[in-house]
Amino acid sequence: METAGQPALNVLQSIFGYDAFRHNQQAIVEHVISGGDALVLMPTGGGKSLCYQIPALVRSGTAVVVSPLIALMQDQVMALKQLGVKAAFLNSSLSAAQARDVEQQLEAGQIDLLYVAPERLLGERMLSFLERLPVALFAIDEAHCVSQWGHDFRPEYQQLRILHERFPSVPRIALTATADKRTRIEIIEQLKLQGAEVYLNSFDRHNIFYAIAEARQAKQQLWDFIQNQHANDAGIVYCLSRKKVEATAQWLSEQGRIALPYHAGLPAELRAHTQQRFLREEGIIIVATIAFGMGIDKPDVRFVAHLNLPKNIEAYYQETGRAGRDGLPANAWMAYGLQDVITLRQFMQDSQAPELIKRVEHHKLEAMLGLCELITCRRHALLAYFDEDAPEKCGHCDNCVNPPENFDATEVAQKALSCVYRTEQRFGVTYLIDILLGTDDDRIKANQHDQISTFGIGTELNATQWRGIFRQLIATGYLDIDISRYGALRLTEKCRAILRSEQTLLLRKQQDRKATTKAGKKQASVRPQDEKLWEALRQCRSDISHKNGVPPYVIFHDATLQEMCRYRPKDLAAMQRISGVGEQKLNHYGHVFLEVIQQHPLSELLNNGLSDTINDTLLLHEKGHAVDAIAKQRDLKLNTVYSHLAEGINAGLLDVKDVLDLDSAEIEAITLTIESLGDKSQSLKAIYQALDEVYDYGSIRCVLASLY
């Protein structure tokens, strides 16, 4: 399909199948089409790719997309080809003959988007080759890689400034989902984008529920979270070490899930195979180090879990952002403990980075610790880190849903700090806790620490509780970890006011185990009455994707299938109105999916606009279940079930005679009583009493619903 010169909205609708632009996509697209440079900061799943893909199709020539990962290039090209877009990539996965073929297509003007790694693009041969071609634009994806302060720094990204010098008239668009103010400034300076328009979208991923738990039995906590929230969903579990990755993957596999390890120490072929399985199969869990994830374009990852503390908020935001790219509900869950802090501090101490960068990393870790120990809204703090204002309560994080308690910890903090002081700041947490608890220990006796004033003064707390106190004192800056002395704790200047009783200290009260595993409320993918159709559509998608050798989401996203369930299009014209169904996909797959929809008609009873919980009850009623059986199966009170059935009666979907185990005469008697009460005819209690309390409230509610 010819798109050059077409209005951007037409391309969005006909190629990509979306009715309208989101956020400020339209302004970005039109600015780049007109030849302007742009820096785009947009959250993962916000539609960054469209900001350069549509200008690439509207402007004449070939758009060159700089991408840091081979997997990302391959996924993007594969998805674009499904849409009928002429796209290709040049990277090390191609043979010399394949690369020559791509170059010939470029020279013939047969490619609209070319994906290339920065290393290849910066070669003189490639730059000279592009100078002979009409280049529509340069798109620099994952632009935060340019920042030496960032967690994904790639030196070759800084050399991309040469594009401004060699192609001064070609517009450039740099895009990222993760950049604080310092990184934004560096992107502009390093890429010579001083004249670019900056488009800053909200960093809020509103569909993600954030939860952070204290690590006690971390693996079991993780399993409880997965079982309760994501029993069949795809997800990513991040660990700090390769050893922990492999042990966790094995343990999850033993519990019955398909869990695959991924880290840089595994053979490249195995990593590639694992990644392909994750992309193409459903319900797989990847257990990985941070080596996995950047550029993973899988939209239906329903959860990201951390079994260790990320080293900074940018890493946490980017890693959790891999969940819910399709905009549907997702969870970001983490369990962290004191050992994480010690390990990360050790990494920083051993780093060969300059002292200035070490100090920056230290401050970023402090901010990450602060996020973990918050007693206020996590989303508010997360967005504030990126200089974005947000409501003080989001209602969609663990601290908002289950507000933690705090307590006056001044006295226990004084005991802990005094113990550090009286042991000459030479010992780690476990040893200090043993002193506070008065443990009978040979090492303590040998050091004569059973003679100091803090020995045995902390028996009001147990070892786990003391560990939590020390963790919070470190996180809030009253104690520091001396890595050079094997994790010994030392006092900071900040603690002086606490020791002198000049300041009151409030700390987070440790929650019980049940509360710490709480995450976002599990939400059904579709309405109860659509579940059979939903599974049939997913199977159809899976069959097509397997036949075409592409991941299922490349055919249609979950959100598109859910919209098919909701609206049940009856013909191709209606199907094209479904979000995500463009002309190419309509022509290729429209009839197949329409046939599946027609094979799963809705009964008249369930073709309604009532809530999901009411439809759950109506579905069981339609299957012939009695009221008490429905109540037992759904763990509801009888009155609640009757209220659901009453809604169905009131909507004209049910006949009261088919719902109640009463004969016609009894129903007539109730009806006459209701009508005789006049102004009190809407009062269940008045009707109940007028009927001499013979009939229950549920039956009365249903008869009442049939009258009004």
C-alpha positions in Angstrom: 0.0 0.0 0.0 1.4 3.4 -1.0 1.6 5.7 2.0 4.1 8.5 1.0 2.5 11.9 1.3 -0.7 10.6 2.9 -2.1 12.2 6.0 -0.6 10.7 9.2 -4.1 9.8 10.6 -4.9 7.8 7.5 -1.7 5.8 7.9 -2.5 5.2 11.6 -5.9 3.9 10.8 -5.3 1.9 7.6 -1.9 0.4 8.4 -1.9 0.1 12.2 -5.7 -0.2 12.8 -6.0 2.5 15.5 -8.7 5.2 15.4 -6.8 8.0 17.0 -3.4 9.1 18.3 -2.6 8.8 22.0 -0.8 11.3 24.3 1.0 13.8 22.1 1.8 11.3 19.3 0.1 13.4 16.7 2.2 16.5 17.5 5.4 14.5 17.4 4.5 12.7 14.2 3.6 16.0 12.4 6.7 17.7 13.7 9.0 15.0 12.3 7.1 14.7 9.0 7.7 18.5 8.5 11.5 17.9 9.0 12.0 18.8 12.7 14.2 17.1 15.2 12.6 15.7 18.4 13.4 14.1 21.8 10.6 11.9 22.9 10.2 10.6 26.5 7.2 8.3 26.7 6.5 5.4 29.0 6.9 1.8 27.8 3.7 0.8 26.1 2.9 4.4 25.3 3.4 4.1 21.6 6.9 5.4 21.0 7.5 3.3 17.9 4.6 4.9 16.0 6.3 8.3 16.5 8.9 7.4 13.9 7.2 4.6 12.0 4.4 6.8 10.7 6.7 9.6 9.6 8.9 6.9 8.0 5.9 5.9 5.9 4.7 9.4 5.0 8.1 11.0 4.2 9.9 9.9 1.0 12.9 7.7 1.3 14.1 5.1 3.9 14.0 5.7 7.6 17.0 4.4 9.5 16.2 3.2 13.0 19.2 2.8 15.4 18.4 0.0 17.8 20.8 -1.5 20.4 19.6 -5.1 20.3 19.3 -7.7 17.5 16.2 -9.3 19.1 14.4 -5.9 19.1 15.2 -5.3 15.5 13.9 -8.7 14.5 10.7 -8.4 16.5 10.0 -4.9 15.1 10.6 -5.9 11.5 8.6 -9.1 11.8 5.6 -7.1 13.3 5.9 -4.4 10.5 5.9 -7.1 7.8 2.6 -8.5 9.2 1.2 -5.0 8.7 2.3 -4.9 5.1 5.2 -2.5 5.8 8.4 -2.8 3.8 11.0 -3.2 6.6 14.4 -4.9 7.0 17.4 -5.0 9.4 21.1 -5.2 8.9 23.0 -6.9 11.7 25.4 -9.7 12.5 22.6 -12.4 12.3 22.6 -12.0 8.5 24.9 -13.8 6.1 27.0 -11.7 3.7 24.6 -12.7 0.9 21.5 -11.7 2.9 23.1 -8.4 3.8 23.8 -7.7 0.1 20.2 -8.5 -0.7 19.0 -5.9 1.8 21.4 -3.3 0.4 20.1 -4.0 -3.1 16.6 -3.5 -1.9 17.6 -0.2 -0.3 19.2 1.0 -3.5 16.0 0.1 -5.4 13.9 2.1 -2.9 12.1 -1.0 -1.8 12.5 -0.5 2.0 10.7 2.0 4.1 12.3 1.2 7.5 15.8 -0.1 8.0 16.8 -1.2 11.5 20.6 -1.1 12.3 22.8 -1.4 15.3 24.9 1.7 16.2 28.2 -0.1 15.7 27.2 -1.0 12.1 25.8 2.4 11.3 28.9 4.2 12.5 31.2 2.3 10.1 32.4 4.5 7.2 31.2 2.1 4.6 27.6 2.2 6.0 27.6 6.0 6.3 28.9 6.5 2.8 26.3 4.0 1.5 23.5 5.9 3.2 24.7 9.2 1.7 23.9 7.8 -1.7 20.3 7.1 -0.6 17.3 9.3 0.1 17.1 9.0 3.9 13.7 9.9 5.3 14.8 10.3 9.0 17.0 8.8 11.7 15.3 7.4 14.8 17.5 6.7 17.8 15.7 4.2 20.0 16.7 3.6 23.7 18.4 7.0 23.6 19.2 6.9 27.3 22.0 4.5 26.4 24.0 7.7 25.6 24.2 8.7 29.2 27.4 7.7 31.2 25.3 8.2 34.3 22.7 5.7 33.2 22.3 2.0 33.8 22.5 1.0 30.1 25.4 3.2 29.0 26.8 2.3 25.6 29.8 4.4 24.5 29.0 4.0 20.8 25.7 5.8 21.3 27.7 9.0 22.1 29.2 8.8 18.6 25.8 9.1 17.0 26.3 12.9 17.0 28.0 12.3 13.7 24.6 11.9 12.1 24.0 15.6 12.6 27.3 16.4 10.8 27.0 14.0 7.9 23.2 14.4 7.3 22.4 18.0 8.5 19.1 18.1 6.5 17.7 14.8 7.7 15.4 15.0 10.8 16.4 13.0 13.9 14.1 11.7 16.6 15.6 10.3 19.8 13.3 8.2 22.0 13.4 6.7 25.5 11.1 5.5 28.2 13.6 6.1 31.0 15.4 9.4 31.6 15.7 11.7 34.6 16.5 15.4 34.2 20.3 14.8 34.1 19.9 12.1 31.5 17.7 14.2 29.3 20.2 17.0 29.3 23.0 14.6 28.4 21.0 13.1 25.5 20.5 16.6 24.0 24.2 17.5 24.4 25.7 14.2 23.2 23.4 13.9 20.2 23.5 17.6 19.3 19.8 18.0 19.6 19.8 21.5 21.0 17.3 22.6 18.3 15.0 19.6 18.9 11.5 19.9 20.3 11.3 18.0 23.6 8.1 16.0 24.1 7.8 14.8 27.7 4.9 12.5 28.5 3.8 11.3 31.9 6.0 8.5 33.2 3.0 7.0 34.9 2.2 3.4 34.0 -1.3 3.5 35.4 -2.0 -0.1 34.7 0.8 -1.4 36.9 0.2 -2.2 40.6 3.4 -1.6 42.6 4.1 -3.7 45.7 7.3 -4.2 47.7 7.6 -6.7 50.5 10.2 -7.5 53.1 12.1 -10.6 52.1 11.6 -13.3 54.7 11.1 -16.5 52.8 11.5 -14.8 49.4 11.0 -17.9 47.2 7.8 -18.9 49.0 6.6 -15.3 48.9 7.2 -15.2 45.2 5.4 -18.5 44.6 2.4 -17.2 46.6 2.3 -14.1 44.5 2.5 -16.0 41.2 -0.1 -18.6 42.3 -2.6 -16.1 43.6 -2.2 -13.5 40.9 -0.7 -15.1 37.7 -1.2 -18.8 37.7 -1.1 -19.1 33.9 0.5 -15.8 32.9 3.8 -14.9 31.3 6.2 -13.0 33.6 9.8 -12.1 34.4 11.6 -12.7 37.7 14.8 -10.7 38.2 17.7 -11.8 40.4 21.0 -10.2 41.1 23.3 -13.3 40.5 23.5 -16.0 37.9 23.5 -18.7 40.6 20.3 -17.3 42.1 18.8 -17.2 38.6 19.4 -20.8 38.0 18.3 -22.0 41.4 15.1 -19.9 41.2 14.2 -21.2 37.7 14.8 -24.8 38.8 12.6 -24.3 41.9 9.7 -22.7 40.0 9.9 -25.6 37.5 9.7 -28.0 40.3 6.5 -26.2 41.4 5.0 -27.0 38.0 5.6 -23.8 36.0 7.7 -23.5 32.8 10.5 -21.3 34.1 13.6 -20.7 32.1 16.9 -19.2 33.2 18.6 -16.3 31.3 21.9 -14.7 32.1 25.1 -13.6 30.2 27.0 -16.8 31.3 24.8 -19.1 29.2 25.7 -19.9 25.6 24.4 -17.4 23.1 22.4 -20.1 21.2 20.6 -21.1 24.4 19.8 -17.5 25.3 18.4 -16.9 21.8 16.3 -20.1 22.0 15.0 -19.1 25.5 14.1 -15.6 24.3 12.2 -17.1 21.3 10.3 -19.4 23.5 9.3 -16.6 25.8 8.1 -14.5 22.8 6.3 -17.3 20.9 4.8 -19.4 23.7 2.3 -18.3 26.3 2.6 -18.6 30.1 6.4 -18.9 30.3 8.3 -17.3 33.2 11.8 -16.0 32.5 14.2 -15.9 35.5 17.0 -13.5 34.6 19.7 -11.1 35.5 19.4 -7.6 34.1 21.0 -9.1 30.9 17.5 -9.8 29.8 14.8 -7.4 28.9 15.8 -4.3 27.1 14.1 -4.3 23.7 11.8 -7.2 24.6 8.7 -6.2 22.7 6.3 -8.8 24.3 3.1 -6.9 25.2 1.4 -9.5 27.4 3.9 -9.8 30.2 1.5 -9.7 33.2 4.1 -9.4 36.0 7.6 -8.5 36.7 9.0 -9.7 40.1 12.3 -8.8 41.7 13.9 -11.1 44.2 16.7 -8.6 44.7 16.9 -4.8 45.0 17.6 -3.0 41.6 20.6 -0.7 41.9 18.6 2.5 41.1 15.1 3.7 40.4 15.8 4.0 36.7 16.6 0.3 36.5 13.5 -0.5 38.6 11.2 1.6 36.5 12.6 0.2 33.2 12.5 -3.4 34.4 9.0 -3.2 35.9 7.9 -1.3 32.7 8.3 -4.6 30.8 5.0 -5.6 32.3 1.7 -4.7 30.8 2.9 -3.0 27.6 -0.5 -3.7 26.1 -2.1 -1.4 28.7 -3.9 -4.2 30.5 -3.6 -4.8 34.3 -0.1 -5.9 35.4 1.9 -6.3 38.6 5.3 -5.2 39.7 6.3 -7.1 42.8 9.5 -7.1 44.8 10.9 -8.7 47.9 14.1 -7.2 49.3 16.3 -7.5 52.3 19.3 -6.2 54.0 21.7 -8.5 52.2 20.7 -6.8 48.9 22.0 -3.5 50.2 25.3 -5.0 51.3 25.8 -6.8 48.0 25.1 -3.7 45.9 27.4 -1.6 48.0 30.1 -4.2 47.5 29.5 -4.1 43.7 29.9 -0.3 43.8 33.0 -0.5 46.0 34.7 -3.0 43.6 33.7 -1.0 40.5 36.5 0.5 38.4 34.4 3.6 37.7 35.7 7.1 38.6 34.9 8.3 42.1 32.4 10.9 40.7 30.3 8.2 39.1 30.6 6.0 42.2 29.1 8.9 44.3 26.2 9.3 41.8 25.5 5.5 41.9 25.6 5.7 45.7 23.0 8.5 45.8 20.8 6.6 43.3 20.9 3.5 45.5 19.9 5.6 48.5 16.9 6.8 46.5 16.0 3.2 45.6 16.1 2.3 49.3 13.9 5.2 50.1 11.3 4.0 47.7 11.3 0.6 49.4 10.9 1.9 52.9 8.2 4.4 52.1 5.0 4.5 54.1 3.3 6.8 51.6 2.3 6.2 47.9 4.9 4.5 45.8 3.7 5.8 42.5 3.9 9.4 43.8 7.5 8.9 44.9 8.4 7.1 41.7 7.0 9.9 39.5 8.6 12.6 41.7 12.0 11.0 41.0 11.4 11.8 37.3 10.3 15.4 38.3 6.7 14.7 37.6 3.9 15.9 39.9 1.3 13.3 40.8 -1.6 12.9 43.3 -0.4 12.0 46.8 -2.3 8.8 46.7 -2.7 6.7 43.5 -5.0 4.0 45.0 -3.0 1.4 42.9 0.0 0.4 45.0 0.5 -1.6 48.2 0.9 1.4 50.4 -2.4 3.0 49.2 -4.4 -0.2 49.3 -3.0 -1.5 52.5 -1.4 1.5 54.3 1.5 0.5 56.5 1.7 1.6 60.1 4.6 3.5 61.5 5.7 3.7 65.1 7.9 5.7 67.4 11.2 3.9 66.9 13.4 6.4 68.8 14.2 4.1 71.7 14.9 1.0 69.6 17.0 3.0 67.2 19.0 4.4 70.2 19.7 0.8 71.3 20.8 -0.3 67.9 23.0 2.8 67.3 24.5 2.5 70.8 25.4 -1.1 70.1 27.2 -0.1 66.9 29.1 2.6 68.9 30.0 0.4 71.9 31.4 -2.4 69.6 33.6 0.3 67.9 31.8 0.1 64.5 33.6 -3.1 63.7 30.8 -5.6 63.3 27.9 -6.6 61.0 24.2 -6.9 61.6 24.0 -10.5 62.7 26.6 -10.0 65.4 25.0 -6.8 66.7 21.6 -8.5 66.9 23.1 -11.3 68.9 24.4 -8.8 71.4 21.1 -7.0 71.6 19.3 -10.3 72.3 21.9 -11.4 74.9 22.8 -14.5 72.9 25.2 -17.0 74.6 28.0 -16.9 72.0 31.7 -17.7 72.3 32.7 -14.9 70.0 30.8 -12.3 71.9 32.4 -13.6 75.2 35.9 -13.6 73.6 35.4 -9.9 72.6 34.0 -9.2 76.1 30.9 -7.8 74.5 28.7 -9.6 77.0 30.0 -7.0 79.5 28.9 -3.9 77.5 25.7 -2.0 78.4 23.8 -2.9 75.3 24.2 -6.7 75.8 20.6 -8.2 76.2 18.8 -4.8 76.2 16.8 -5.7 73.0 14.8 -8.7 74.0 11.5 -6.9 73.3 12.1 -7.7 69.6 13.1 -10.9 67.9 16.0 -11.3 65.4 13.8 -10.8 62.3 12.4 -7.6 63.8 15.8 -6.2 64.7 17.0 -7.0 61.2 14.2 -4.9 59.9 15.2 -2.0 62.2 18.8 -2.1 61.0 17.7 -2.3 57.4 15.6 0.9 57.9 18.3 2.7 59.7 20.6 2.0 56.8 18.0 2.9 54.2 17.2 6.2 56.0 20.9 7.2 56.4 21.5 6.8 60.1 23.9 3.9 59.5 26.3 3.2 56.7 27.9 -0.1 55.6 31.7 -0.2 55.6 32.4 -2.6 52.7 36.1 -2.5 53.3 35.5 -4.1 56.7 33.3 -6.9 55.4 30.0 -5.2 55.9 30.6 -3.7 59.4 28.1 -1.0 60.3 29.2 2.5 61.1 27.5 5.6 62.4 26.8 8.6 60.3 26.6 12.2 61.3 22.8 12.1 60.9 22.4 9.7 63.9 23.8 12.2 66.4 20.4 13.8 67.0 18.8 10.4 67.7 21.4 9.4 70.2 21.0 12.7 72.0 17.2 12.4 72.1 16.9 15.6 70.1 14.8 14.0 67.4 11.9 11.5 67.3 12.3 8.8 64.7 9.3 7.1 63.0 9.9 3.8 61.3 7.7 1.4 59.3 6.1 -1.2 61.4 6.8 -4.6 60.0 3.7 -6.2 58.4 2.6 -9.8 58.9 3.5 -12.3 56.2 0.0 -12.3 54.7 0.1 -8.6 54.1 3.5 -8.6 52.5 2.4 -10.8 49.7 -0.5 -8.6 48.7 -0.5 -7.4 45.2 -3.0 -5.9 42.8 -6.4 -7.5 42.8 -6.6 -10.2 40.1 -8.8 -9.0 37.3 -10.5 -11.3 34.8 -9.3 -10.9 31.2 -12.9 -10.9 29.9 -16.5 -11.0 31.1 -17.6 -14.4 32.4 -19.9 -15.0 29.5 -17.0 -14.3 27.0 -14.5 -16.8 28.5 -15.2 -19.6 26.0 -14.9 -17.2 23.1 -11.7 -15.7 24.6 -10.1 -19.1 24.8 -11.2 -19.9 21.2 -9.8 -16.6 19.8 -6.5 -17.2 21.6 -6.3 -20.7 20.2 -7.0 -19.4 16.7 -4.3 -16.8 17.2 -1.9 -19.4 18.4 -2.6 -21.7 15.4 -2.0 -18.8 13.0 1.1 -17.6 14.7 2.6 -21.1 14.7 1.8 -21.5 11.0 3.5 -18.2 10.2 6.4 -18.6 12.6 5.7 -15.5 14.6 4.8 -14.8 18.2 1.0 -14.7 18.9 1.0 -11.0 19.8 2.3 -10.2 16.3 -1.0 -11.5 14.9 -3.2 -9.5 17.4 -2.6 -8.2 20.9 -4.7 -9.5 23.8 -6.4 -6.1 24.0 -7.6 -6.6 20.4 -9.0 -10.0 21.1 -10.7 -8.7 24.2 -12.4 -6.0 22.2 -13.6 -8.7 19.8 -15.1 -10.5 22.7 -16.8 -7.4 24.0 -18.2 -6.2 20.6 -18.5 -9.5 18.7 -18.3 -8.0 15.2 -20.6 -9.7 12.7 -18.8 -8.7 9.4 -15.5 -7.4 8.0 -16.7 -3.7 8.3 -17.4 -4.2 12.0 -14.2 -6.1 12.4 -12.2 -3.2 11.0 -13.5 -0.9 13.7 -11.8 -3.1 16.3 -8.7 -1.4 17.6 -5.5 -3.0 16.2 -7.1 -4.4 13.0 -5.6 -2.6 10.0 -6.3 -3.4 6.4 -3.5 -6.0 6.0 -4.5 -8.0 9.0 -8.2 -7.6 8.1 -7.6 -9.1 4.7 -5.4 -11.9 6.1 -7.2 -12.9 9.2 -10.6 -11.2 9.4 -12.7 -14.0 8.0 -11.0 -16.6 10.3 -11.7 -14.7 13.5 -15.2 -13.8 12.4 -15.9 -17.5 12.0 -14.7 -18.2 15.5 -16.9 -15.4 16.9 -19.9 -16.8 15.0 -19.3 -20.3 16.5 -19.7 -18.8 20.0 -22.9 -16.9 20.1 -24.1 -15.3 23.4 -27.3 -16.5 24.9 -30.0 -13.8 25.3 -29.5 -13.9 29.1 -25.9 -13.1 29.0 -26.0 -10.5 26.2 -26.2 -7.6 28.7 -24.4 -4.7 30.2 -24.5 -6.0 33.8 -21.3 -6.2 35.9 -19.0 -9.2 35.8 -19.9 -10.5 39.2 -23.6 -10.4 38.3 -22.9 -12.3 35.1 -20.9 -14.9 37.0 -24.1 -15.6 38.9 -26.3 -15.5 35.8 -24.0 -17.9 34.1 -24.3 -20.5 36.9 -28.1 -20.0 37.0 -28.2 -20.6 33.3 -26.4 -23.9 33.9 -29.1 -25.0 36.3 -27.4 -24.3 39.6 -29.7 -23.6 42.6 -29.3 -20.4 44.6 -27.7 -22.1 47.6 -25.3 -24.0 45.2 -24.3 -20.7 43.5 -23.7 -19.1 46.9 -21.5 -22.0 48.0 -19.5 -22.1 44.8 -18.9 -18.4 44.6 -18.4 -18.0 48.4 -21.2 -15.4 48.6 -24.1 -14.8 50.9 -27.5 -16.0 49.8 -28.8 -12.4 49.8 -26.0 -11.4 47.4 -26.9 -14.1 45.0 -30.6 -13.1 45.1 -29.6 -9.5 44.5 -27.7 -10.5 41.4 -30.7 -12.5 40.1 -33.0 -9.6 40.9 -30.8 -7.4 38.6 -31.4 -10.0 35.9 -35.1 -10.0 36.5 -35.2 -6.2 36.5 -33.4 -6.0 33.2 -36.0 -8.4 31.7 -33.5 -11.2 31.3 -35.1 -13.6 33.8 -38.6 -14.6 34.8 -39.1 -14.4 38.5 -41.0 -17.7 38.3 -37.9 -19.4 37.0 -35.7 -18.0 39.7 -37.7 -18.6 42.9 -38.8 -22.0 44.3 -42.3 -20.6 44.9 -45.6 -21.4 43.2 -47.7 -18.8 41.3 -50.0 -18.3 44.3 -47.2 -17.4 46.6 -45.6 -15.0 44.1 -49.1 -13.4 43.6 -49.5 -13.0 47.4 -46.1 -11.3 47.7 -47.0 -9.0 44.7 -50.4 -8.0 46.2 -48.7 -7.2 49.6 -46.1 -5.0 47.9 -48.8 -3.1 46.0 -50.9 -2.6 49.1 -48.1 -0.9 51.0 -48.1 2.3 48.8 -45.2 4.6 49.9 -43.6 1.8 51.8 -43.6 -0.6 48.8 -39.8 -0.1 48.2 -38.9 -1.0 51.8 -37.7 -4.6 52.0 -38.2 -4.6 55.8 -41.8 -3.3 55.6 -42.7 -6.0 53.0 -41.0 -8.6 55.1 -43.0 -7.7 58.2 -46.2 -7.3 56.3 -45.8 -10.9 55.1 -45.4 -12.0 58.7 -41.7 -12.8 58.1 -42.6 -15.9 56.1 -40.6 -15.1 53.0 -36.9 -14.3 53.0 -35.5 -11.0 51.9 -34.0 -12.5 48.7 -37.3 -13.8 47.5 -38.9 -10.5 48.2 -36.2 -8.6 46.4 -36.7 -10.7 43.3 -40.5 -10.2 43.2 -40.0 -6.5 43.8 -37.5 -6.4 40.8 -40.2 -8.0 38.6 -42.6 -5.2 39.3 -40.5 -2.1 38.7 
